[in-house]
Amino acid sequence: MQMRYLVAGFAGLAALVMADAASAQSTGGTGGTGNGQPTQMWGPSSGRLGRPVGRLTQEQYLFRYESESARRDAALSEQSLVDQHGADRVDLAYRVGALVDLGRCREARAMALEEGDRQMALRVRQTCSGL
């Protein structure tokens, strides 16, 4: 989630820089105000006056709340996993996951293969580097 905001911030900054460069080309000057002064991107004249730095807007709070709510609604409960995949496979997934968390990926992959779950073994191989 934070990566999305970071990418959006860099995209916004790039758009401001490109707009300033385009303004410089169209006015023949250094861009911005047209009087030879470069546009100040940050500070009192940037339109951010009166807006607390580091605080979220109401739209940003609403977006975060709705995103988190949707994520929680979409999360599967243990009972629904057992209903969907069976208790044996869910138990195997927990055991394999515990081994992966401990860094014992080869053992986790071997356990999945012994139980005949090739899809889980493949997922372990994709998750762990060096296999």
Backbone bond lengths (Angstrom), bond angles and torsions (degrees), N, CA, C in turn:
res aa  C-N    CA-C-N  psi(-1)  N-CA   C-N-CA  omega(-1)  CA-C   N-CA-C  phi
1 M - - - 1.430 - - 1.519 110.46 -
2 Q 1.343 116.92 -45.03 1.444 120.25 -179.62 1.515 110.90 -65.69
3 M 1.340 116.88 -32.12 1.455 120.64 179.40 1.524 109.76 -64.09
4 R 1.327 117.52 -36.86 1.463 121.49 179.71 1.523 109.79 -62.65
5 Y 1.349 117.53 -42.04 1.460 120.58 179.32 1.517 110.71 -68.38
6 L 1.327 117.16 -36.27 1.449 121.01 178.66 1.524 110.73 -64.46
7 V 1.330 116.66 -44.51 1.462 120.99 178.73 1.524 109.96 -64.72
8 A 1.331 116.94 -41.70 1.466 120.37 179.15 1.529 110.61 -63.60
9 G 1.330 116.83 -37.68 1.465 120.43 178.24 1.519 111.86 -65.12
10 F 1.335 116.64 -43.71 1.459 119.45 177.55 1.530 111.18 -65.49
11 A 1.326 116.93 -37.44 1.461 119.35 178.29 1.521 110.61 -65.03
12 G 1.320 117.23 -40.52 1.465 120.97 178.07 1.518 111.66 -64.73
13 L 1.328 116.12 -42.59 1.457 120.11 178.23 1.526 110.51 -63.41
14 A 1.325 117.52 -42.14 1.466 120.71 178.17 1.518 110.81 -62.69
15 A 1.344 117.27 -39.10 1.467 120.53 178.79 1.523 110.60 -64.01
16 L 1.327 117.82 -39.94 1.465 120.51 178.30 1.521 111.34 -65.23
17 V 1.325 116.66 -41.61 1.461 120.28 -179.96 1.525 110.35 -65.47
18 M 1.335 116.57 -42.09 1.465 119.58 179.73 1.521 110.62 -67.38
19 A 1.322 118.19 -37.25 1.460 120.65 178.69 1.522 110.26 -65.19
20 D 1.323 117.40 -39.14 1.454 121.02 178.48 1.528 110.25 -66.14
21 A 1.341 116.36 -40.38 1.470 119.45 178.24 1.522 110.94 -66.27
22 A 1.340 116.86 -40.15 1.459 119.78 178.24 1.519 110.60 -64.86
23 S 1.320 117.33 -37.98 1.455 121.40 177.71 1.522 110.58 -64.68
24 A 1.331 116.18 -37.36 1.462 120.24 179.16 1.514 110.59 -65.02
25 Q 1.316 117.38 -37.78 1.455 120.22 179.27 1.521 111.28 -70.43
26 S 1.334 116.88 -39.40 1.468 119.40 -176.15 1.521 112.23 -74.44
27 T 1.338 118.80 -30.94 1.460 120.42 -179.01 1.510 112.39 -94.26
28 G 1.326 116.89 -12.55 1.459 119.63 -179.39 1.511 112.32 79.52
29 G 1.302 117.89 1.71 1.465 121.38 -178.18 1.512 110.25 -110.44
30 T 1.299 113.89 -148.48 1.459 119.60 -179.24 1.514 111.70 -89.78
31 G 1.308 116.93 2.05 1.455 120.42 177.46 1.505 111.56 97.77
32 G 1.314 113.78 173.53 1.448 119.54 173.57 1.504 113.42 83.40
33 T 1.339 117.48 -112.11 1.457 122.08 -167.71 1.517 113.68 -81.34
34 G 1.303 118.62 -13.02 1.460 120.84 179.62 1.516 112.82 89.25
35 N 1.305 119.79 -6.87 1.461 122.15 -179.78 1.531 111.76 -102.50
36 G 1.330 116.07 17.56 1.455 119.89 179.43 1.509 113.25 89.17
37 Q 1.326 118.06 -8.41 1.454 121.81 178.75 1.528 109.07 -90.49
38 P 1.330 118.29 131.97 1.467 118.85 177.00 1.530 110.26 -69.58
39 T 1.308 114.34 150.51 1.457 119.52 179.24 1.521 108.71 -71.86
40 Q 1.331 115.21 132.96 1.457 119.97 178.05 1.525 107.43 -82.86
41 M 1.339 115.73 116.75 1.459 119.57 -175.02 1.514 112.26 -77.85
42 W 1.324 119.23 -35.11 1.455 122.40 -178.23 1.515 108.45 -125.80
43 G 1.277 116.43 140.28 1.452 119.82 177.20 1.511 111.51 131.18
44 P 1.326 116.23 -165.92 1.459 120.13 -173.67 1.526 114.41 -60.94
45 S 1.329 118.30 -32.81 1.462 119.09 -177.05 1.524 112.79 -90.82
46 S 1.316 118.27 7.90 1.459 119.89 -176.53 1.515 113.10 -87.86
47 G 1.313 118.21 0.48 1.452 120.33 -179.66 1.516 112.78 86.96
48 R 1.296 117.49 4.98 1.464 120.90 -179.28 1.519 110.73 -96.78
49 L 1.310 118.16 5.61 1.456 122.43 -178.47 1.524 109.68 -64.46
50 G 1.299 117.03 131.91 1.453 121.03 178.52 1.514 113.67 87.99
51 R 1.301 117.18 -4.80 1.463 120.95 -179.97 1.522 108.35 -106.02
52 P 1.333 118.49 118.28 1.462 120.08 -177.23 1.522 111.97 -60.89
53 V 1.298 115.82 136.09 1.454 121.58 -179.98 1.527 108.70 -77.02
54 G 1.328 116.76 135.05 1.443 121.35 176.67 1.516 114.92 85.97
55 R 1.306 117.78 2.59 1.464 120.87 179.19 1.515 109.29 -104.86
56 L 1.321 116.33 151.17 1.457 121.64 -179.44 1.525 110.42 -88.98
57 T 1.308 115.17 148.11 1.455 119.29 173.76 1.526 109.06 -77.33
58 Q 1.315 115.69 170.25 1.458 119.55 179.46 1.529 110.60 -62.64
59 E 1.323 117.62 -37.52 1.457 121.21 178.54 1.525 111.44 -64.53
60 Q 1.344 116.81 -39.19 1.456 120.41 178.80 1.523 111.17 -67.15
61 Y 1.333 117.74 -40.25 1.466 120.34 176.14 1.517 110.45 -62.46
62 L 1.330 116.99 -43.97 1.460 121.24 -179.56 1.527 110.56 -62.92
63 F 1.343 117.25 -42.66 1.457 121.38 179.10 1.528 110.42 -61.38
64 R 1.337 117.21 -45.02 1.465 120.27 179.36 1.527 111.38 -63.45
65 Y 1.336 116.49 -42.28 1.463 119.98 -179.45 1.519 110.62 -63.43
66 E 1.333 116.97 -46.67 1.464 120.19 -178.87 1.525 111.28 -66.29
67 S 1.311 118.30 -38.59 1.460 121.37 178.98 1.521 111.02 -64.04
68 E 1.327 116.15 -45.23 1.462 119.91 -179.74 1.526 110.57 -67.05
69 S 1.312 116.96 -39.28 1.460 120.63 178.98 1.528 110.75 -63.67
70 A 1.324 116.59 -42.92 1.463 120.33 178.82 1.522 111.08 -65.67
71 R 1.339 117.20 -37.39 1.460 120.58 178.94 1.519 110.65 -65.05
72 R 1.327 116.57 -42.32 1.466 119.65 179.25 1.525 111.50 -66.73
73 D 1.326 117.17 -38.31 1.460 120.09 178.97 1.523 111.34 -66.02
74 A 1.337 116.15 -35.03 1.462 120.38 -176.94 1.525 112.50 -80.24
75 A 1.326 117.06 -17.82 1.464 120.15 -178.88 1.527 109.62 -65.53
76 L 1.313 115.00 134.57 1.460 120.00 -179.16 1.516 110.22 -83.82
77 S 1.294 116.16 138.74 1.457 120.18 175.15 1.530 108.67 -81.69
78 E 1.316 115.93 163.97 1.465 119.94 -179.40 1.529 110.81 -63.18
79 Q 1.330 116.05 -37.43 1.462 118.88 -179.63 1.532 111.34 -65.68
80 S 1.312 117.37 -40.40 1.467 119.30 178.96 1.528 110.83 -67.32
81 L 1.351 116.80 -33.18 1.468 119.55 176.13 1.526 110.65 -65.43
82 V 1.336 116.96 -42.71 1.465 120.82 178.80 1.521 109.90 -63.49
83 D 1.327 117.12 -41.45 1.465 120.60 178.83 1.526 111.39 -63.46
84 Q 1.313 115.67 -38.04 1.465 120.45 -174.58 1.533 112.32 -80.68
85 H 1.343 117.66 -41.29 1.462 120.21 -171.79 1.524 114.57 -114.70
86 G 1.299 117.59 -14.14 1.457 120.22 -177.44 1.513 111.61 96.66
87 A 1.326 115.19 148.93 1.461 120.38 -175.21 1.525 112.21 -66.51
88 D 1.328 117.84 -34.47 1.472 120.49 -178.67 1.527 111.58 -64.72
89 R 1.324 116.14 -43.99 1.466 119.23 -177.81 1.528 110.81 -70.12
90 V 1.333 117.43 -37.92 1.466 120.28 177.66 1.529 109.91 -63.97
91 D 1.329 117.44 -42.10 1.461 121.40 177.65 1.526 110.50 -62.34
92 L 1.336 116.81 -43.49 1.469 120.88 177.24 1.524 110.46 -60.78
93 A 1.320 116.52 -41.75 1.468 120.15 -179.82 1.526 110.90 -62.26
94 Y 1.327 117.12 -40.85 1.461 119.56 177.63 1.526 111.53 -64.82
95 R 1.335 117.76 -42.23 1.465 120.68 -179.95 1.522 111.24 -66.29
96 V 1.338 116.43 -44.04 1.471 120.72 178.59 1.522 110.05 -64.51
97 G 1.328 116.94 -42.40 1.464 120.66 178.69 1.514 112.59 -61.71
98 A 1.331 116.74 -37.77 1.466 120.24 177.97 1.522 110.88 -64.65
99 L 1.325 117.06 -40.34 1.472 119.67 177.75 1.518 111.43 -65.99
100 V 1.325 116.79 -40.09 1.468 120.32 178.49 1.522 109.67 -63.44
101 D 1.333 117.66 -41.74 1.465 121.05 178.60 1.519 112.02 -61.62
102 L 1.335 116.63 -31.56 1.470 121.02 178.46 1.526 112.10 -81.92
103 G 1.330 117.13 -6.28 1.465 120.76 -179.84 1.510 113.37 86.11
104 R 1.308 117.62 12.48 1.470 122.00 -179.82 1.530 108.52 -99.31
105 C 1.321 115.22 65.50 1.462 121.51 -172.82 1.524 112.96 -68.80
106 R 1.320 117.39 -38.26 1.473 119.41 179.90 1.519 110.99 -62.52
107 E 1.329 116.69 -41.86 1.463 120.31 177.52 1.524 111.13 -65.74
108 A 1.323 116.39 -38.70 1.462 120.33 179.37 1.521 110.78 -64.02
109 R 1.325 116.06 -43.06 1.470 119.94 179.81 1.526 110.39 -66.50
110 A 1.332 116.46 -41.22 1.468 120.26 178.69 1.530 110.56 -63.19
111 M 1.326 117.25 -39.66 1.461 120.82 179.33 1.529 110.47 -63.37
112 A 1.318 116.64 -43.28 1.461 120.10 179.47 1.525 111.08 -64.48
113 L 1.326 116.82 -40.66 1.467 120.22 179.01 1.522 111.70 -67.65
114 E 1.347 117.33 -38.38 1.467 120.58 177.98 1.525 111.41 -62.19
115 E 1.306 116.13 -35.84 1.468 120.83 179.63 1.529 111.47 -80.15
116 G 1.336 117.04 -6.23 1.456 121.25 177.71 1.513 114.59 83.90
117 D 1.313 117.13 18.32 1.472 120.78 -179.25 1.527 109.00 -102.91
118 R 1.328 115.79 87.01 1.463 120.87 -177.82 1.519 112.26 -66.88
119 Q 1.329 116.33 -34.83 1.462 119.78 -179.75 1.533 110.68 -63.11
120 M 1.329 117.15 -41.19 1.463 120.48 178.62 1.525 110.37 -68.53
121 A 1.313 117.64 -38.63 1.460 120.89 178.04 1.523 110.72 -63.37
122 L 1.322 116.03 -39.46 1.461 120.06 177.37 1.523 110.87 -65.15
123 R 1.318 116.89 -40.47 1.460 120.98 178.99 1.536 110.71 -63.89
124 V 1.321 117.36 -38.16 1.466 120.74 177.12 1.517 109.35 -63.76
125 R 1.316 116.97 -43.06 1.458 121.27 179.50 1.522 111.65 -62.70
126 Q 1.339 116.15 -38.73 1.472 119.95 178.30 1.525 111.83 -71.17
127 T 1.322 116.39 -33.40 1.462 120.66 -177.51 1.516 112.26 -75.55
128 C 1.318 116.31 -42.92 1.467 120.81 -175.81 1.518 109.96 -91.19
129 S 1.313 115.57 132.57 1.469 118.73 175.71 1.528 108.40 -86.39
130 G 1.299 116.90 149.00 1.451 121.18 177.00 1.515 114.42 93.21
131 L 1.321 118.97 7.22 1.461 120.42 177.63 1.494 110.87 -96.67
